[in-house]
Amino acid sequence: MHQERLRVVKKKGLSEENECSILITCKKHSKDGKMAVELTYEGDPVLVSYLLENVQGAIDLEDDLLASS
């Protein structure tokens, strides 16, 4: 599948107990294999970037562990 477009939306109104919020959604892919992806976040963009990088690392590690078992 190919990414058709990535839409990034910054929202406001985060609750006092949360420092950051990230939501990634995607629509069903079209017949040509493309899909629209939307990333919505609240909070500091630097923190969002840091969290996304760490999540990617955790996913990569999990994939490596599954592949080796």
LINSUL-V230538 format. One line per field, one symbol per residue. psi: psi as a letter, one per 30 degrees, with the letter a starting at -180 (. if undefined). Layout:
psi: ???
This chain:
psi: kkkelkkkkkllgklffkflkkkklklkllfgglkkkkjklkakeeeeeeeeeeeeeeeeeeeeeeef.
